[in-house]
Amino acid sequence: MTTESKTAAWALSLIATAAIFLTFFFDDSNPESTVPGDLTGKSAVTADNQLRRLGFANIMYLSELGGSATVRPDWTVVSVDGAGQTVGLDTWITIRVR
């Protein structure tokens, strides 16, 4: 190999190594956020808006009696599973309402 070929091969190896390093150490493919701890007592609509502004899309509502519920202005949040925890934005957030 000529000197130019060796230099080019070395430079290409360095660039490939840097690309692999950046891929594994700065991977942001799973963004996270903290589930607010202050949703209890708020309306379901307010809680839904606050969670969606943070980037959460998978939000499930359960009535206090155990059945599935829809977001209605007259529902009040009783509890939020994972409140105060940092989780991935694709995590299901369960909100109990009454």
N, C-alpha and C positions, 0 to 999 in steps of 0.2 A: 504494500500500500504506500502511496505517496504521502508526503507530509500534509498536503491539502486534504486528502481523503481521511487521514487520521484525525485532523482537526475538525472536519465536518462530522465525523462519526461521534467524536467526543462531545461536540456541541449538541448534536441530536440526542444523545444519551442524557445529557444534563437537562435539556428541555423536557424530555419524557419523565425523568425522575421528579422534576419540579411539578409537572402536571399531576402525577400520581399523588404526590405529597399534598397538594392543594385540594385534590378531590376527596381524600380521606380525612383530612384534618379540618376542613372548612365546609363540611357537608351540612347544608341547611334544608335538606329535603323534608324534614319533619319539624316544622315550626311549632313552638310551644307558647302557651300563655297560662296565666294563673286564673283559676276559677274564682270569681269574686266571692268573698265571704259575707258580703252585706246584702244579699238578695232576699233573705228571710224577711217576711212582712211586706215586701213590695208586691205590686200587681204582676201577674204573669206576663203581661205585655211589656212592662218596664224591664223585667228580668230578661225576656227574650231579646229585646232591643239591645240591652247592655252586652249580653253574651255574643250576639251576632256582630256588634261593633268590634269586639275583641278578636273575631275571626272564627268563632265556634259555629259549626253548621249542623252538627248532630245533637239535637236537643229533644229529649223525650219528656213528656209531662204525664205524671200519674196522679190520679185523684187520691185523696186521703183514704178512700175506701178500697184502693188497689186497682181500679180500672184505668184504662188509658184516657187521657183528657186532651182537649184541644186548647189552644191559647185563647182565652176569653178575658175581656177587661175586668170581669167581676171575680176572677180567680185570684187568690192570694197565695204567695209562695210560703210553704210551711218548712221545707228543707231542700237543700241542694247537695247531692252526692258529690264528694270531692271538693267541697268549698275550701278555698285557701291553698289548694294543691296546684302545682305546675304540671300540666298535662299537654299532650299533643293536641293540636287543633282538630284532629280527626277523631278524638275521643268522644264517646257518647256521654252527654251530661244529662243526668236524670234529676228532674225537678218535681217535687211533690207539692201539690196544690190543694186548696179547699175553697 
